[in-house]
Amino acid sequence: MSRNETILKHLQRGQSITNMAASRLYHITSLQEAIRDLRAAGHVILTQMECRNGKRYGRYVLVGEPV
């Protein structure tokens, strides 16, 4: 399964994902590229900015599929 397919399946299960989770769960270090590719394919993915321990990061959530 490709990087993009792996991330899409994760998001389609209703789960959000962060860079740290993608790295830990799937050994994917290029989450932003996968999100960019999925958005270009028509998937609607929101970025929720969060702050923890003084560090900001994005949490990605799938909210729509291509029509």
C-alpha distances in whole Angstrom, upper triangle without the diagonal:
4,7,8,6,6,10,11,10,12,15,15,16,19,18,19,18,19,19,20,18,14,16,17,14,11,13,12,16,15,15,18,16,13,16,18,15,15,18,19,17,20,18,21,20,23,24,26,28,29,31,32,34,35,31,30,26,24,22,20,20,19,22,22,19,20,23
4,5,5,6,9,10,11,12,14,15,17,19,18,18,16,18,17,18,17,13,14,16,14,11,12,10,13,12,12,15,13,10,13,15,12,12,16,16,15,18,16,19,18,21,22,24,26,27,30,30,32,33,29,28,24,22,21,18,19,18,21,20,18,19,22
4,6,5,6,9,10,11,13,14,16,18,16,16,13,14,13,15,14,10,11,14,12,9,9,7,10,9,8,11,10,7,10,12,10,11,14,15,14,17,15,18,16,19,19,21,22,24,26,26,29,29,26,24,20,18,17,15,16,16,19,19,18,19,22
4,5,5,6,9,10,11,12,14,16,15,14,13,14,14,16,15,11,13,16,14,11,13,10,12,10,9,10,9,5,8,10,7,7,11,12,11,13,11,14,13,16,17,19,21,23,26,27,29,30,26,24,20,17,16,13,14,13,16,16,14,15,18
4,6,5,6,9,10,10,12,15,14,15,14,16,16,18,16,13,15,17,14,11,14,12,15,13,12,14,13,9,11,13,10,9,13,14,12,14,12,15,14,18,19,21,23,25,28,28,31,32,28,26,22,20,18,15,15,13,16,16,14,14,18
4,6,5,6,9,10,11,13,12,13,11,14,14,15,12,9,12,13,10,8,11,9,13,12,11,13,13,9,11,14,13,11,15,16,15,17,14,16,15,18,18,20,22,23,26,26,29,29,26,24,21,18,16,14,14,13,17,17,16,17,21
4,6,5,6,9,10,11,10,10,8,10,11,13,11,8,11,13,10,9,11,9,12,11,8,11,11,7,8,11,11,9,12,14,13,15,12,13,11,14,14,16,18,20,22,23,26,26,23,21,17,15,13,10,11,10,14,14,14,16,19
4,5,5,6,9,10,10,10,10,13,14,16,14,11,15,16,14,12,15,13,15,14,11,13,12,9,9,12,10,8,11,13,11,12,9,11,10,13,15,17,20,21,24,25,28,29,26,23,19,16,14,11,10,8,12,11,10,12,16
4,5,5,6,9,9,11,11,14,16,17,14,12,15,16,13,12,15,14,17,16,14,16,16,12,12,15,14,11,14,17,14,15,12,14,13,16,17,19,22,23,26,26,29,30,27,25,21,19,16,13,12,10,13,13,12,14,17
4,6,5,7,6,8,8,11,13,14,11,10,13,13,10,10,14,12,15,15,12,15,16,12,12,16,15,12,15,18,16,17,13,14,12,14,15,17,19,20,22,23,26,27,24,22,18,16,13,11,10,9,13,14,14,16,20
4,5,5,5,6,7,11,13,15,12,11,15,16,13,13,16,14,17,16,12,14,15,12,10,14,14,11,12,16,15,14,10,11,9,11,12,14,17,18,21,22,25,26,23,21,17,14,11,8,6,6,9,10,11,14,17
4,5,7,9,11,15,17,19,16,14,18,19,16,16,19,17,20,19,16,17,18,14,13,16,15,12,14,17,15,14,10,11,11,13,15,17,20,21,24,25,29,30,27,24,21,18,15,12,9,7,9,9,9,12,15
4,6,9,11,15,17,18,15,14,18,18,15,15,19,18,21,20,17,19,20,17,16,19,19,15,17,20,18,18,14,15,14,15,17,18,21,21,24,25,28,29,27,25,21,19,15,13,10,9,11,13,13,16,19
4,7,10,14,17,18,15,15,18,18,16,17,20,19,21,21,17,19,20,17,15,19,19,16,17,20,19,17,14,13,12,13,14,15,18,18,22,22,26,27,25,23,19,16,13,11,8,7,9,11,12,16,19
4,7,10,13,14,11,12,15,15,13,14,17,16,18,18,15,16,18,16,14,18,18,16,17,20,19,19,15,14,12,12,13,13,16,16,19,19,23,24,22,20,16,14,10,9,7,8,11,13,15,18,21
4,7,11,12,9,10,14,14,13,14,16,15,16,16,12,14,16,14,12,15,17,14,15,19,19,18,14,13,10,10,10,10,12,12,16,16,20,21,18,16,13,10,6,5,5,7,10,13,15,18,21
4,7,8,6,7,10,11,10,11,13,11,12,12,9,11,14,12,10,14,15,14,15,18,18,18,15,14,11,11,10,10,12,12,15,15,18,19,16,14,11,8,6,5,7,10,13,15,17,19,23
4,5,5,6,9,10,10,11,12,11,11,11,8,9,13,12,11,14,16,15,16,19,20,20,17,16,12,12,10,10,10,10,12,12,15,16,13,11,8,6,5,6,9,12,16,18,20,22,26
4,6,5,6,9,10,10,10,8,7,8,6,8,11,11,11,13,15,15,17,19,20,21,18,18,14,14,12,12,12,12,13,14,16,16,13,11,8,8,8,9,12,15,18,21,22,24,27
4,6,5,6,8,10,9,9,8,11,9,12,14,14,14,17,19,19,20,23,24,24,22,21,18,17,15,15,14,13,13,13,14,16,12,12,9,10,10,12,15,17,21,23,24,26,30
4,5,5,6,8,9,9,10,12,10,13,15,14,14,17,19,18,19,22,23,23,20,20,16,16,15,15,15,14,15,14,17,18,15,15,12,11,10,11,13,15,19,21,22,25,28
4,6,5,5,6,5,7,9,7,10,12,10,11,15,15,15,17,20,20,21,18,19,15,16,15,16,16,16,18,17,20,21,17,16,13,12,11,11,13,15,18,20,20,23,26
4,6,6,4,5,5,8,8,12,13,12,14,17,18,18,20,22,23,24,21,22,19,19,17,18,18,18,19,18,19,20,17,17,14,14,13,14,17,18,22,24,24,26,30
4,6,6,8,9,12,12,15,17,16,17,20,21,20,23,25,25,26,24,24,21,21,19,20,19,18,19,18,19,21,18,18,15,16,15,15,18,20,23,25,26,28,32
4,6,8,11,13,12,16,17,15,16,20,20,19,21,24,24,25,22,22,19,20,19,20,20,20,21,20,22,24,21,20,17,17,15,15,16,18,21,23,23,26,29
4,5,9,11,10,14,15,13,15,18,17,17,20,22,21,23,20,22,19,20,20,21,22,21,23,22,24,26,22,22,18,17,16,15,17,18,22,23,22,24,28
4,6,9,10,14,14,13,15,18,18,18,21,23,23,25,22,24,21,22,21,22,22,22,23,22,23,25,21,21,18,18,17,17,19,20,24,25,25,26,30
4,6,6,10,10,9,12,14,14,15,18,19,19,21,19,20,18,19,18,19,20,20,22,21,23,24,20,19,16,15,15,14,17,18,22,23,22,24,27
4,6,9,9,10,12,14,15,16,18,19,20,22,20,21,18,19,17,19,19,19,20,20,21,22,18,17,14,14,15,15,18,19,23,24,24,25,29
4,6,6,7,9,10,11,13,15,16,17,19,18,19,16,17,15,18,18,19,20,21,23,23,19,17,14,13,14,13,16,17,21,22,21,22,26
4,5,5,6,9,10,11,12,14,15,17,15,15,12,14,12,14,15,16,18,19,21,21,18,16,12,10,11,10,13,14,17,18,18,20,23
4,5,5,6,9,10,10,12,14,15,14,14,11,12,10,13,14,16,18,19,22,21,17,15,11,10,11,10,13,14,17,18,18,19,23
4,5,5,6,9,10,11,12,14,14,15,13,14,13,17,17,19,22,23,25,25,21,18,15,13,14,12,15,15,18,18,18,18,22
4,5,5,6,9,10,11,13,11,13,11,13,13,16,18,20,22,23,26,26,22,20,16,14,13,11,13,13,16,16,15,16,19
4,5,5,6,9,10,11,9,10,8,10,10,13,15,17,20,22,25,24,21,18,14,11,11,8,10,10,13,13,13,14,18
4,6,5,6,9,10,10,10,9,11,11,15,16,19,22,24,27,26,22,19,16,13,14,11,13,12,15,15,14,14,18
4,5,5,6,9,9,11,11,14,14,18,20,22,25,27,30,29,26,23,19,16,16,13,15,13,16,15,13,13,16
4,5,5,7,6,8,8,12,13,17,19,21,25,26,29,29,26,23,19,16,15,11,12,10,12,11,10,10,13
4,5,5,5,6,7,10,11,15,17,21,24,26,29,28,25,22,19,15,15,11,12,10,11,10,10,9,13
4,5,7,9,10,13,15,19,21,24,27,29,32,31,28,25,22,18,18,15,15,13,14,13,12,10,13
4,6,9,11,14,17,20,23,26,29,31,34,34,30,27,24,20,19,16,15,13,14,11,9,7,10
4,6,9,12,15,19,21,25,28,30,34,33,30,26,23,20,19,15,14,11,11,8,7,5,8
4,6,10,13,16,19,22,25,27,31,30,27,24,21,17,16,12,10,7,8,6,5,5,9
4,7,10,13,16,19,23,25,29,28,25,22,19,15,14,10,8,6,6,5,6,8,11
4,7,10,13,16,19,22,25,25,22,18,15,11,10,6,5,4,6,7,9,11,14
4,6,10,13,16,19,22,22,19,16,13,9,8,6,5,6,7,9,12,14,17
4,6,9,13,16,19,18,16,12,9,6,6,5,7,9,10,13,16,17,21
4,6,10,13,16,16,14,10,8,6,5,6,8,11,12,15,18,20,23
4,7,10,14,12,10,7,6,5,6,9,11,15,16,19,22,24,27
4,7,10,10,8,6,5,6,7,11,13,17,18,21,24,26,30
4,7,6,5,4,6,9,10,14,16,20,22,25,28,30,33
4,5,5,7,8,11,12,16,18,22,24,27,30,32,35
4,6,9,11,14,15,19,22,26,27,31,33,36,39
4,7,10,13,16,19,22,26,28,31,33,36,39
4,7,10,13,16,19,23,25,28,30,32,36
4,7,10,13,16,20,22,25,27,29,32
4,7,10,13,17,19,22,24,26,29
4,6,10,13,15,18,20,22,26
4,7,10,13,16,18,20,24
4,7,10,12,14,17,20
4,6,9,12,15,18
4,6,8,11,14
4,7,10,13
4,7,9
4,6
4
